[in-house]
Amino acid sequence: MNRTEVSGRPGGLREQKKQETRERIAATARALFQQHGYDSITVARVAVAAGVSEATVFNYFPTKDELFFGGGLEEFEGRTLAAVRDRRAGESVIAAFRRFTLQNIRHAADPKATELIVTAARIVAGSPTLQARERELVATTTDSLAALLRTEDVGRLEAWVIANALIGVQRAIVAEVRAEVLAGRHGAALTNRVRRQAERALNHLESGLA
């Protein structure tokens, strides 16, 4: 098999090189953000440290905040909406949301996930810019969920209240997990405790939203 044959495949040499470049840029940015704070690091500095041009960084990450979030919040928004939109026949919105949310809590028990959460929590805590961007993305998710509920003949006000309540639980879980891992607590003990708290919160909502 020659080089042309390999690179012509979807997972060939060219795509592999692009992925490696993207990962190197992202890893470099995370390290700089962690060491010096997100707000003090420019895209130009990331480019120099990663050994690429500033234009190359923007080719992979259209905005600076993408260097940190990497599309993760948008991807999470998509999965949140899909959990509600594609729920089982006869399943309520809150039941589908509960199943999706509790499944996600389990991932925080993984040691690699804990390390990423700690790093992200510290960077966000030190950056008003990222905190504001995170709030914007959460608001977008809330709006998208409310719009989805409206397609199911839910009134505008009701859809808005339900969406804010559910996304509020999500954000409370994120805040709790971040606080706990920063305090040095992690593993199954942490996720079990947060899961129990999340279930109680969702029980309160379900009694009023069902």
C-alpha positions in Angstrom: 0.0 0.0 0.0 1.5 3.3 -1.0 1.3 6.7 0.7 -1.3 8.0 -1.7 -3.6 5.1 -0.8 -3.2 5.7 2.9 -3.8 9.4 2.8 -6.8 9.0 0.5 -8.7 7.3 3.3 -10.9 9.3 5.7 -8.6 8.3 8.5 -5.4 8.7 6.4 -2.2 10.6 7.0 -3.6 14.0 6.1 -6.5 13.8 8.5 -4.3 12.3 11.2 -1.9 15.2 10.8 -4.8 17.7 11.1 -6.1 16.0 14.2 -2.6 15.9 15.8 -2.2 19.7 15.0 -5.6 20.4 16.6 -4.8 18.4 19.7 -1.4 20.1 20.0 -2.9 23.6 19.8 -5.6 22.7 22.3 -3.2 21.2 24.8 -0.8 24.1 24.5 -3.7 26.6 25.1 -4.9 24.6 28.1 -1.4 24.6 29.6 -1.0 28.3 29.1 -4.5 29.1 30.5 -3.7 27.0 33.5 -0.4 28.6 34.2 -1.2 32.2 33.4 -4.9 32.5 33.3 -7.2 32.6 30.3 -7.7 36.4 30.1 -4.0 37.1 30.0 -3.2 34.7 27.1 -3.6 35.9 23.5 -4.2 33.6 20.5 -0.9 34.9 19.1 0.9 33.6 22.2 -0.8 30.2 21.8 0.3 30.0 18.2 3.9 30.7 19.0 4.0 28.2 21.8 2.3 25.5 19.6 4.7 26.2 16.7 2.0 27.3 14.2 0.8 30.6 12.7 -2.0 32.6 14.3 -4.1 31.9 11.1 -3.6 28.2 11.7 -5.0 28.5 15.2 -8.1 30.3 13.9 -8.5 27.6 11.2 -9.0 25.0 13.9 -10.6 27.3 16.5 -12.6 30.2 15.1 -12.7 32.1 18.4 -10.4 32.2 21.5 -13.1 30.6 23.7 -13.2 27.6 21.4 -9.6 26.9 22.5 -11.0 26.3 26.0 -14.5 24.9 25.4 -13.6 23.1 22.1 -17.2 22.9 21.1 -17.9 20.9 24.3 -20.8 23.0 25.5 -22.4 23.1 22.1 -22.1 19.3 21.9 -23.6 19.0 25.3 -26.5 21.2 24.3 -27.1 18.9 21.3 -27.1 15.8 23.5 -29.4 17.5 26.0 -31.9 18.4 23.3 -31.7 15.0 21.7 -32.4 13.3 25.1 -35.7 15.2 25.2 -36.6 15.2 21.5 -35.8 11.5 21.0 -37.2 10.2 24.3 -39.2 6.9 24.4 -42.8 6.9 23.5 -44.9 7.9 26.4 -41.9 9.1 28.4 -42.3 12.5 30.0 -39.8 15.4 29.4 -38.5 15.3 32.9 -38.1 11.5 33.0 -36.0 11.7 29.8 -34.0 14.6 31.2 -33.5 12.7 34.5 -32.1 9.6 32.8 -29.8 11.7 30.6 -28.6 13.8 33.5 -27.9 11.0 36.0 -26.0 9.1 33.3 -23.7 12.0 32.9 -22.9 12.3 36.6 -21.3 8.8 36.5 -18.6 10.0 34.1 -17.2 12.4 36.8 -16.0 9.3 38.8 -13.4 8.6 36.1 -9.9 9.8 37.3 -9.2 11.3 33.9 -12.5 13.2 34.0 -11.7 14.4 37.5 -8.3 15.8 36.3 -10.0 17.7 33.4 -12.8 19.0 35.7 -10.2 20.3 38.2 -8.2 22.1 35.5 -11.3 23.5 33.8 -12.8 24.7 37.2 -9.6 26.5 38.1 -9.4 28.2 34.7 -13.1 29.3 34.7 -12.9 30.5 38.3 -10.1 32.9 37.3 -11.7 34.2 34.2 -14.6 36.6 34.1 -14.6 36.3 30.3 -15.1 32.5 30.4 -17.7 32.8 33.1 -19.7 35.3 30.9 -19.3 33.1 27.9 -20.4 30.0 29.8 -23.6 31.9 30.9 -24.2 32.9 27.3 -24.0 29.3 26.2 -26.2 28.1 29.0 -28.8 30.8 28.1 -28.7 29.5 24.5 -29.3 26.0 25.6 -32.2 27.1 27.7 -33.7 29.0 24.8 -33.3 26.0 22.5 -34.9 23.6 25.0 -37.8 26.0 25.5 -38.2 26.2 21.7 -38.2 22.4 21.5 -40.9 22.2 24.1 -43.0 24.7 22.2 -43.1 22.2 19.3 -44.9 19.8 21.6 -47.8 22.3 22.1 -46.4 23.6 25.4 -47.3 27.3 26.0 -44.5 29.9 25.7 -44.5 30.7 29.4 -44.7 27.1 30.5 -42.0 26.1 28.1 -39.7 28.9 29.4 -40.3 27.9 33.1 -39.7 24.2 32.4 -36.5 24.8 30.4 -35.1 27.1 33.0 -35.9 24.7 35.8 -34.2 21.7 34.0 -31.1 23.6 32.8 -30.9 25.0 36.3 -30.5 21.5 37.7 -27.8 20.9 35.1 -25.9 24.0 36.1 -26.2 23.3 39.8 -24.7 19.8 39.2 -21.8 21.3 37.3 -21.2 23.9 40.1 -21.4 21.2 42.8 -19.0 18.8 41.0 -16.5 21.6 40.4 -16.6 22.7 44.0 -16.2 19.2 45.3 -13.2 18.3 43.1 -11.5 21.6 43.9 -11.9 20.6 47.5 -10.1 17.3 46.8 -13.1 15.1 46.8 -13.6 12.7 43.8 -14.4 9.2 42.7 -17.5 7.2 43.3 -18.2 8.8 46.7 -18.5 12.2 45.0 -20.7 11.1 42.1 -23.0 9.1 44.4 -23.4 12.1 46.7 -24.1 14.4 43.8 -26.4 11.9 42.2 -28.5 11.7 45.3 -28.8 15.5 45.5 -29.7 15.6 41.8 -32.4 13.0 42.3 -33.9 14.9 45.2 -33.9 18.1 43.1 -35.5 16.4 40.1 -38.1 14.8 42.4 -39.1 18.2 43.6 -39.5 19.4 40.0 -41.3 16.2 38.9 -43.9 16.6 41.5 -44.7 20.0 40.1 -43.9 19.5 36.4 -45.3 16.1 35.8 
